[in-house]
Amino acid sequence: MNPLLVEGLADAIGFVAGALLAYWIGKMLGFDPLAQGYDSSSIGGIVLAGLGGGIGLQLARRWRAGRKKDQ
């Protein structure tokens, strides 16, 4: 498979998985990024979803780099 396609798919899956996980954790903590208006609950949810997406992306890149070393 094309290495650039693998890189793009891994990044996308990592970002989306991290953002969704952070979204659900935020919902359990009372933060809702999809709430109407920009109150503290929605801002907190947006921040959590962004952080989760970034962490998921970094984990996907580290996973991919680790697989590269093994080959």
Distance bins in CASP14 RR format, pairs under 12 A and 6 or more apart:
PFRMAT RR
TARGET T0000
AUTHOR 0000-0000-0000
RMODE 2
METHOD distances of the structure
MODEL  1
1 7 0 0 0 0 0 1 0 0 0 0 0
1 8 0 0 0 0 0 1 0 0 0 0 0
1 9 0 0 0 0 1 0 0 0 0 0 0
1 10 0 0 0 0 0 1 0 0 0 0 0
2 8 0 0 0 0 1 0 0 0 0 0 0
2 9 0 0 0 0 0 1 0 0 0 0 0
3 9 0 0 0 0 0 1 0 0 0 0 0
3 10 0 0 0 0 0 1 0 0 0 0 0
3 64 0 0 0 0 1 0 0 0 0 0 0
3 67 0 0 0 0 0 1 0 0 0 0 0
3 68 0 0 0 0 1 0 0 0 0 0 0
3 71 0 0 0 0 0 1 0 0 0 0 0
4 10 0 0 0 0 0 1 0 0 0 0 0
4 11 0 0 0 0 0 1 0 0 0 0 0
4 64 0 0 0 0 0 1 0 0 0 0 0
5 11 0 0 0 0 0 1 0 0 0 0 0
5 12 0 0 0 0 0 1 0 0 0 0 0
6 12 0 0 0 0 0 1 0 0 0 0 0
6 13 0 0 0 0 0 1 0 0 0 0 0
6 60 0 0 0 0 0 1 0 0 0 0 0
6 61 0 0 0 0 0 1 0 0 0 0 0
6 63 0 0 0 0 0 1 0 0 0 0 0
6 64 1 0 0 1 0 0 0 0 0 0 0
6 67 0 0 0 0 1 0 0 0 0 0 0
6 68 0 0 0 0 0 1 0 0 0 0 0
7 13 0 0 0 0 0 1 0 0 0 0 0
7 14 0 0 0 0 0 1 0 0 0 0 0
7 57 0 0 0 0 0 1 0 0 0 0 0
7 60 0 0 0 0 1 0 0 0 0 0 0
7 61 0 0 0 0 1 0 0 0 0 0 0
7 63 0 0 0 0 0 1 0 0 0 0 0
7 64 1 0 0 1 0 0 0 0 0 0 0
7 65 0 0 0 0 0 1 0 0 0 0 0
7 67 0 0 0 0 0 1 0 0 0 0 0
7 68 0 0 0 0 0 1 0 0 0 0 0
8 14 0 0 0 0 1 0 0 0 0 0 0
8 15 0 0 0 0 1 0 0 0 0 0 0
8 16 0 0 0 0 0 1 0 0 0 0 0
8 57 0 0 0 0 0 1 0 0 0 0 0
8 60 0 0 0 0 1 0 0 0 0 0 0
8 61 0 0 0 0 0 1 0 0 0 0 0
8 64 0 0 0 0 1 0 0 0 0 0 0
9 15 0 0 0 0 0 1 0 0 0 0 0
9 16 0 0 0 0 0 1 0 0 0 0 0
9 17 0 0 0 0 0 1 0 0 0 0 0
9 60 0 0 0 0 1 0 0 0 0 0 0
9 64 0 0 0 0 0 1 0 0 0 0 0
10 16 0 0 0 0 0 1 0 0 0 0 0
10 17 0 0 0 0 0 1 0 0 0 0 0
10 56 0 0 0 0 0 1 0 0 0 0 0
10 57 0 0 0 0 1 0 0 0 0 0 0
10 58 0 0 0 0 0 1 0 0 0 0 0
10 59 0 0 0 0 1 0 0 0 0 0 0
10 60 1 0 1 0 0 0 0 0 0 0 0
10 61 1 0 0 1 0 0 0 0 0 0 0
10 62 0 0 0 0 0 1 0 0 0 0 0
10 63 1 0 0 1 0 0 0 0 0 0 0
10 64 1 0 1 0 0 0 0 0 0 0 0
10 65 0 0 0 0 0 1 0 0 0 0 0
10 66 0 0 0 0 0 1 0 0 0 0 0
10 67 0 0 0 0 1 0 0 0 0 0 0
10 68 0 0 0 0 0 1 0 0 0 0 0
11 17 0 0 0 0 0 1 0 0 0 0 0
11 18 0 0 0 0 0 1 0 0 0 0 0
11 53 0 0 0 0 0 1 0 0 0 0 0
11 54 0 0 0 0 0 1 0 0 0 0 0
11 56 0 0 0 0 1 0 0 0 0 0 0
11 57 1 0 1 0 0 0 0 0 0 0 0
11 58 0 0 0 0 1 0 0 0 0 0 0
11 59 0 0 0 0 0 1 0 0 0 0 0
11 60 1 0 1 0 0 0 0 0 0 0 0
11 61 1 0 0 1 0 0 0 0 0 0 0
11 62 0 0 0 0 0 1 0 0 0 0 0
11 63 0 0 0 0 0 1 0 0 0 0 0
11 64 0 0 0 0 1 0 0 0 0 0 0
12 18 0 0 0 0 0 1 0 0 0 0 0
12 19 0 0 0 0 0 1 0 0 0 0 0
12 53 0 0 0 0 0 1 0 0 0 0 0
12 56 0 0 0 0 0 1 0 0 0 0 0
12 57 0 0 0 0 1 0 0 0 0 0 0
12 60 0 0 0 0 1 0 0 0 0 0 0
12 61 0 0 0 0 0 1 0 0 0 0 0
13 19 0 0 0 0 0 1 0 0 0 0 0
13 20 0 0 0 0 0 1 0 0 0 0 0
13 53 0 0 0 0 0 1 0 0 0 0 0
13 56 0 0 0 0 1 0 0 0 0 0 0
13 57 0 0 0 0 1 0 0 0 0 0 0
13 59 0 0 0 0 0 1 0 0 0 0 0
13 60 1 0 0 1 0 0 0 0 0 0 0
13 61 0 0 0 0 0 1 0 0 0 0 0
13 63 0 0 0 0 0 1 0 0 0 0 0
13 64 0 0 0 0 0 1 0 0 0 0 0
14 20 0 0 0 0 1 0 0 0 0 0 0
14 21 0 0 0 0 1 0 0 0 0 0 0
14 22 0 0 0 0 0 1 0 0 0 0 0
14 52 0 0 0 0 1 0 0 0 0 0 0
14 53 1 0 0 1 0 0 0 0 0 0 0
14 54 0 0 0 0 1 0 0 0 0 0 0
14 55 0 0 0 0 1 0 0 0 0 0 0
14 56 1 0 1 0 0 0 0 0 0 0 0
14 57 1 0 1 0 0 0 0 0 0 0 0
14 58 0 0 0 0 1 0 0 0 0 0 0
14 59 1 0 0 1 0 0 0 0 0 0 0
14 60 1 1 0 0 0 0 0 0 0 0 0
14 61 0 0 0 0 1 0 0 0 0 0 0
14 62 0 0 0 0 0 1 0 0 0 0 0
14 63 0 0 0 0 1 0 0 0 0 0 0
14 64 0 0 0 0 0 1 0 0 0 0 0
15 21 0 0 0 0 0 1 0 0 0 0 0
15 22 0 0 0 0 0 1 0 0 0 0 0
15 49 0 0 0 0 0 1 0 0 0 0 0
15 50 0 0 0 0 1 0 0 0 0 0 0
15 51 0 0 0 0 0 1 0 0 0 0 0
15 52 0 0 0 0 1 0 0 0 0 0 0
15 53 1 0 1 0 0 0 0 0 0 0 0
15 54 1 0 0 1 0 0 0 0 0 0 0
15 55 0 0 0 0 1 0 0 0 0 0 0
15 56 1 0 0 1 0 0 0 0 0 0 0
15 57 1 0 1 0 0 0 0 0 0 0 0
15 58 0 0 0 0 1 0 0 0 0 0 0
15 59 0 0 0 0 1 0 0 0 0 0 0
15 60 1 0 0 1 0 0 0 0 0 0 0
15 61 0 0 0 0 0 1 0 0 0 0 0
16 22 0 0 0 0 0 1 0 0 0 0 0
16 23 0 0 0 0 0 1 0 0 0 0 0
16 49 0 0 0 0 0 1 0 0 0 0 0
16 50 0 0 0 0 0 1 0 0 0 0 0
16 52 0 0 0 0 0 1 0 0 0 0 0
16 53 1 0 0 1 0 0 0 0 0 0 0
16 54 0 0 0 0 0 1 0 0 0 0 0
16 56 0 0 0 0 1 0 0 0 0 0 0
16 57 0 0 0 0 1 0 0 0 0 0 0
16 60 0 0 0 0 1 0 0 0 0 0 0
17 23 0 0 0 0 0 1 0 0 0 0 0
17 24 0 0 0 0 0 1 0 0 0 0 0
17 49 0 0 0 0 0 1 0 0 0 0 0
17 52 0 0 0 0 1 0 0 0 0 0 0
17 53 0 0 0 0 1 0 0 0 0 0 0
17 54 0 0 0 0 0 1 0 0 0 0 0
17 55 0 0 0 0 1 0 0 0 0 0 0
17 56 1 0 0 1 0 0 0 0 0 0 0
17 57 0 0 0 0 1 0 0 0 0 0 0
17 59 0 0 0 0 1 0 0 0 0 0 0
17 60 0 0 0 0 1 0 0 0 0 0 0
17 63 0 0 0 0 0 1 0 0 0 0 0
18 24 0 0 0 0 1 0 0 0 0 0 0
18 25 0 0 0 0 1 0 0 0 0 0 0
18 26 0 0 0 0 0 1 0 0 0 0 0
18 48 0 0 0 0 0 1 0 0 0 0 0
18 49 0 0 0 0 1 0 0 0 0 0 0
18 50 0 0 0 0 1 0 0 0 0 0 0
18 51 0 0 0 0 1 0 0 0 0 0 0
18 52 1 0 1 0 0 0 0 0 0 0 0
18 53 1 0 1 0 0 0 0 0 0 0 0
18 54 1 0 0 1 0 0 0 0 0 0 0
18 55 1 0 0 1 0 0 0 0 0 0 0
18 56 1 0 1 0 0 0 0 0 0 0 0
18 57 1 0 0 1 0 0 0 0 0 0 0
18 58 0 0 0 0 1 0 0 0 0 0 0
18 59 0 0 0 0 1 0 0 0 0 0 0
18 60 0 0 0 0 1 0 0 0 0 0 0
19 25 0 0 0 0 0 1 0 0 0 0 0
19 26 0 0 0 0 0 1 0 0 0 0 0
19 33 0 0 0 0 1 0 0 0 0 0 0
19 45 0 0 0 0 0 1 0 0 0 0 0
19 46 0 0 0 0 0 1 0 0 0 0 0
19 47 0 0 0 0 0 1 0 0 0 0 0
19 48 0 0 0 0 1 0 0 0 0 0 0
19 49 1 0 1 0 0 0 0 0 0 0 0
19 50 1 0 0 1 0 0 0 0 0 0 0
19 51 0 0 0 0 1 0 0 0 0 0 0
19 52 1 0 1 0 0 0 0 0 0 0 0
19 53 1 0 1 0 0 0 0 0 0 0 0
19 54 1 0 0 1 0 0 0 0 0 0 0
19 55 0 0 0 0 1 0 0 0 0 0 0
19 56 1 0 0 1 0 0 0 0 0 0 0
19 57 0 0 0 0 1 0 0 0 0 0 0
20 26 0 0 0 0 0 1 0 0 0 0 0
20 27 0 0 0 0 0 1 0 0 0 0 0
20 33 0 0 0 0 0 1 0 0 0 0 0
20 48 0 0 0 0 0 1 0 0 0 0 0
20 49 0 0 0 0 1 0 0 0 0 0 0
20 50 0 0 0 0 0 1 0 0 0 0 0
20 52 0 0 0 0 1 0 0 0 0 0 0
20 53 0 0 0 0 1 0 0 0 0 0 0
20 56 0 0 0 0 0 1 0 0 0 0 0
21 27 0 0 0 0 0 1 0 0 0 0 0
21 28 0 0 0 0 0 1 0 0 0 0 0
21 48 0 0 0 0 1 0 0 0 0 0 0
21 49 0 0 0 0 1 0 0 0 0 0 0
21 50 0 0 0 0 0 1 0 0 0 0 0
21 51 0 0 0 0 0 1 0 0 0 0 0
21 52 1 0 0 1 0 0 0 0 0 0 0
21 53 0 0 0 0 1 0 0 0 0 0 0
21 54 0 0 0 0 0 1 0 0 0 0 0
21 55 0 0 0 0 1 0 0 0 0 0 0
21 56 0 0 0 0 1 0 0 0 0 0 0
21 59 0 0 0 0 0 1 0 0 0 0 0
22 28 0 0 0 0 0 1 0 0 0 0 0
22 29 0 0 0 0 0 1 0 0 0 0 0
22 31 0 0 0 0 1 0 0 0 0 0 0
22 33 0 0 0 0 1 0 0 0 0 0 0
22 44 0 0 0 0 0 1 0 0 0 0 0
22 45 0 0 0 0 1 0 0 0 0 0 0
22 46 0 0 0 0 0 1 0 0 0 0 0
22 47 0 0 0 0 1 0 0 0 0 0 0
22 48 1 0 1 0 0 0 0 0 0 0 0
22 49 1 0 1 0 0 0 0 0 0 0 0
22 50 1 0 0 1 0 0 0 0 0 0 0
22 51 1 0 0 1 0 0 0 0 0 0 0
22 52 1 1 0 0 0 0 0 0 0 0 0
22 53 1 0 0 1 0 0 0 0 0 0 0
22 54 0 0 0 0 1 0 0 0 0 0 0
22 55 1 0 0 1 0 0 0 0 0 0 0
22 56 0 0 0 0 1 0 0 0 0 0 0
22 57 0 0 0 0 0 1 0 0 0 0 0
23 29 0 0 0 0 0 1 0 0 0 0 0
23 30 0 0 0 0 0 1 0 0 0 0 0
23 31 0 0 0 0 1 0 0 0 0 0 0
23 32 0 0 0 0 1 0 0 0 0 0 0
23 33 1 0 0 1 0 0 0 0 0 0 0
23 34 0 0 0 0 1 0 0 0 0 0 0
23 42 0 0 0 0 0 1 0 0 0 0 0
23 44 0 0 0 0 0 1 0 0 0 0 0
23 45 1 0 0 1 0 0 0 0 0 0 0
23 46 0 0 0 0 1 0 0 0 0 0 0
23 47 0 0 0 0 0 1 0 0 0 0 0
23 48 1 0 0 1 0 0 0 0 0 0 0
23 49 1 0 1 0 0 0 0 0 0 0 0
23 50 0 0 0 0 1 0 0 0 0 0 0
23 51 0 0 0 0 0 1 0 0 0 0 0
23 52 0 0 0 0 1 0 0 0 0 0 0
23 53 0 0 0 0 1 0 0 0 0 0 0
24 30 0 0 0 0 0 1 0 0 0 0 0
24 31 0 0 0 0 0 1 0 0 0 0 0
24 32 0 0 0 0 0 1 0 0 0 0 0
24 33 0 0 0 0 0 1 0 0 0 0 0
24 45 0 0 0 0 0 1 0 0 0 0 0
24 48 0 0 0 0 1 0 0 0 0 0 0
24 49 0 0 0 0 1 0 0 0 0 0 0
24 52 0 0 0 0 0 1 0 0 0 0 0
25 31 0 0 0 0 1 0 0 0 0 0 0
25 32 0 0 0 0 0 1 0 0 0 0 0
25 33 0 0 0 0 0 1 0 0 0 0 0
25 44 0 0 0 0 0 1 0 0 0 0 0
25 45 0 0 0 0 1 0 0 0 0 0 0
25 48 1 0 0 1 0 0 0 0 0 0 0
25 49 0 0 0 0 1 0 0 0 0 0 0
25 51 0 0 0 0 0 1 0 0 0 0 0
25 52 0 0 0 0 1 0 0 0 0 0 0
25 53 0 0 0 0 0 1 0 0 0 0 0
25 55 0 0 0 0 0 1 0 0 0 0 0
26 32 1 0 0 1 0 0 0 0 0 0 0
26 33 0 0 0 0 1 0 0 0 0 0 0
26 34 0 0 0 0 0 1 0 0 0 0 0
26 35 0 0 0 0 0 1 0 0 0 0 0
26 41 0 0 0 0 1 0 0 0 0 0 0
26 42 0 0 0 0 0 1 0 0 0 0 0
26 44 1 0 0 1 0 0 0 0 0 0 0
26 45 1 0 1 0 0 0 0 0 0 0 0
26 46 0 0 0 0 0 1 0 0 0 0 0
26 47 0 0 0 0 1 0 0 0 0 0 0
26 48 1 0 1 0 0 0 0 0 0 0 0
26 49 0 0 0 0 1 0 0 0 0 0 0
26 50 0 0 0 0 0 1 0 0 0 0 0
26 51 0 0 0 0 0 1 0 0 0 0 0
26 52 0 0 0 0 0 1 0 0 0 0 0
27 33 0 0 0 0 1 0 0 0 0 0 0
27 34 0 0 0 0 1 0 0 0 0 0 0
27 35 0 0 0 0 0 1 0 0 0 0 0
27 41 0 0 0 0 0 1 0 0 0 0 0
27 42 0 0 0 0 0 1 0 0 0 0 0
27 44 0 0 0 0 0 1 0 0 0 0 0
27 45 0 0 0 0 1 0 0 0 0 0 0
27 48 0 0 0 0 1 0 0 0 0 0 0
27 49 0 0 0 0 0 1 0 0 0 0 0
28 45 0 0 0 0 0 1 0 0 0 0 0
28 48 0 0 0 0 0 1 0 0 0 0 0
29 41 0 0 0 0 1 0 0 0 0 0 0
29 44 0 0 0 0 1 0 0 0 0 0 0
29 45 0 0 0 0 1 0 0 0 0 0 0
29 47 0 0 0 0 0 1 0 0 0 0 0
29 48 0 0 0 0 1 0 0 0 0 0 0
30 39 0 0 0 0 0 1 0 0 0 0 0
30 40 0 0 0 0 0 1 0 0 0 0 0
30 41 1 0 0 1 0 0 0 0 0 0 0
30 42 0 0 0 0 0 1 0 0 0 0 0
30 44 0 0 0 0 1 0 0 0 0 0 0
30 45 0 0 0 0 1 0 0 0 0 0 0
30 48 0 0 0 0 0 1 0 0 0 0 0
31 39 0 0 0 0 0 1 0 0 0 0 0
31 40 0 0 0 0 1 0 0 0 0 0 0
31 41 1 0 1 0 0 0 0 0 0 0 0
31 42 1 0 0 1 0 0 0 0 0 0 0
31 43 0 0 0 0 1 0 0 0 0 0 0
31 44 1 0 1 0 0 0 0 0 0 0 0
31 45 1 1 0 0 0 0 0 0 0 0 0
31 46 0 0 0 0 1 0 0 0 0 0 0
31 47 0 0 0 0 1 0 0 0 0 0 0
31 48 1 0 1 0 0 0 0 0 0 0 0
31 49 0 0 0 0 1 0 0 0 0 0 0
31 50 0 0 0 0 0 1 0 0 0 0 0
31 51 0 0 0 0 0 1 0 0 0 0 0
32 38 0 0 0 0 0 1 0 0 0 0 0
32 39 0 0 0 0 1 0 0 0 0 0 0
32 40 0 0 0 0 0 1 0 0 0 0 0
32 41 1 0 1 0 0 0 0 0 0 0 0
32 42 1 0 0 1 0 0 0 0 0 0 0
32 43 0 0 0 0 0 1 0 0 0 0 0
32 44 0 0 0 0 1 0 0 0 0 0 0
32 45 1 0 0 1 0 0 0 0 0 0 0
32 46 0 0 0 0 1 0 0 0 0 0 0
32 48 0 0 0 0 0 1 0 0 0 0 0
32 49 0 0 0 0 0 1 0 0 0 0 0
33 39 0 0 0 0 0 1 0 0 0 0 0
33 40 0 0 0 0 0 1 0 0 0 0 0
33 41 0 0 0 0 1 0 0 0 0 0 0
33 42 1 0 1 0 0 0 0 0 0 0 0
33 43 0 0 0 0 1 0 0 0 0 0 0
33 44 1 0 0 1 0 0 0 0 0 0 0
33 45 1 1 0 0 0 0 0 0 0 0 0
33 46 1 0 1 0 0 0 0 0 0 0 0
33 47 0 0 0 0 1 0 0 0 0 0 0
33 48 1 0 0 1 0 0 0 0 0 0 0
33 49 1 0 1 0 0 0 0 0 0 0 0
33 50 0 0 0 0 1 0 0 0 0 0 0
33 51 0 0 0 0 0 1 0 0 0 0 0
33 52 0 0 0 0 0 1 0 0 0 0 0
34 41 0 0 0 0 0 1 0 0 0 0 0
34 42 1 0 0 1 0 0 0 0 0 0 0
34 44 0 0 0 0 0 1 0 0 0 0 0
34 45 0 0 0 0 1 0 0 0 0 0 0
34 46 0 0 0 0 1 0 0 0 0 0 0
34 49 0 0 0 0 1 0 0 0 0 0 0
35 41 1 0 1 0 0 0 0 0 0 0 0
35 42 1 0 1 0 0 0 0 0 0 0 0
35 43 0 0 0 0 1 0 0 0 0 0 0
35 44 0 0 0 0 1 0 0 0 0 0 0
35 45 0 0 0 0 1 0 0 0 0 0 0
35 46 0 0 0 0 1 0 0 0 0 0 0
36 42 1 0 0 1 0 0 0 0 0 0 0
37 43 0 0 0 0 1 0 0 0 0 0 0
37 46 0 0 0 0 0 1 0 0 0 0 0
38 44 0 0 0 0 0 1 0 0 0 0 0
38 45 0 0 0 0 0 1 0 0 0 0 0
38 46 0 0 0 0 1 0 0 0 0 0 0
38 47 0 0 0 0 0 1 0 0 0 0 0
39 45 0 0 0 0 0 1 0 0 0 0 0
39 46 0 0 0 0 0 1 0 0 0 0 0
40 46 0 0 0 0 0 1 0 0 0 0 0
40 47 0 0 0 0 0 1 0 0 0 0 0
41 47 0 0 0 0 0 1 0 0 0 0 0
41 48 0 0 0 0 0 1 0 0 0 0 0
42 48 0 0 0 0 0 1 0 0 0 0 0
42 49 0 0 0 0 0 1 0 0 0 0 0
43 49 0 0 0 0 0 1 0 0 0 0 0
43 50 0 0 0 0 0 1 0 0 0 0 0
44 50 0 0 0 0 1 0 0 0 0 0 0
44 51 0 0 0 0 1 0 0 0 0 0 0
45 51 0 0 0 0 1 0 0 0 0 0 0
45 52 0 0 0 0 0 1 0 0 0 0 0
46 52 0 0 0 0 0 1 0 0 0 0 0
46 53 0 0 0 0 0 1 0 0 0 0 0
47 53 0 0 0 0 0 1 0 0 0 0 0
47 54 0 0 0 0 0 1 0 0 0 0 0
48 54 0 0 0 0 0 1 0 0 0 0 0
48 55 0 0 0 0 0 1 0 0 0 0 0
49 55 0 0 0 0 0 1 0 0 0 0 0
49 56 0 0 0 0 0 1 0 0 0 0 0
50 56 0 0 0 0 1 0 0 0 0 0 0
50 57 0 0 0 0 1 0 0 0 0 0 0
51 57 0 0 0 0 0 1 0 0 0 0 0
51 58 0 0 0 0 0 1 0 0 0 0 0
52 58 0 0 0 0 1 0 0 0 0 0 0
52 59 0 0 0 0 1 0 0 0 0 0 0
52 60 0 0 0 0 0 1 0 0 0 0 0
53 59 0 0 0 0 1 0 0 0 0 0 0
53 60 0 0 0 0 1 0 0 0 0 0 0
54 60 0 0 0 0 1 0 0 0 0 0 0
54 61 0 0 0 0 1 0 0 0 0 0 0
54 62 0 0 0 0 0 1 0 0 0 0 0
55 61 0 0 0 0 0 1 0 0 0 0 0
55 62 0 0 0 0 0 1 0 0 0 0 0
56 62 0 0 0 0 1 0 0 0 0 0 0
56 63 0 0 0 0 1 0 0 0 0 0 0
56 64 0 0 0 0 0 1 0 0 0 0 0
57 63 0 0 0 0 0 1 0 0 0 0 0
57 64 0 0 0 0 0 1 0 0 0 0 0
58 64 0 0 0 0 0 1 0 0 0 0 0
58 65 0 0 0 0 0 1 0 0 0 0 0
59 65 0 0 0 0 0 1 0 0 0 0 0
59 66 0 0 0 0 0 1 0 0 0 0 0
60 66 0 0 0 0 0 1 0 0 0 0 0
60 67 0 0 0 0 0 1 0 0 0 0 0
61 67 0 0 0 0 0 1 0 0 0 0 0
61 68 0 0 0 0 0 1 0 0 0 0 0
62 68 0 0 0 0 0 1 0 0 0 0 0
62 69 0 0 0 0 0 1 0 0 0 0 0
63 69 0 0 0 0 0 1 0 0 0 0 0
63 70 0 0 0 0 0 1 0 0 0 0 0
64 70 0 0 0 0 0 1 0 0 0 0 0
64 71 0 0 0 0 0 1 0 0 0 0 0
65 71 0 0 0 0 0 1 0 0 0 0 0
END
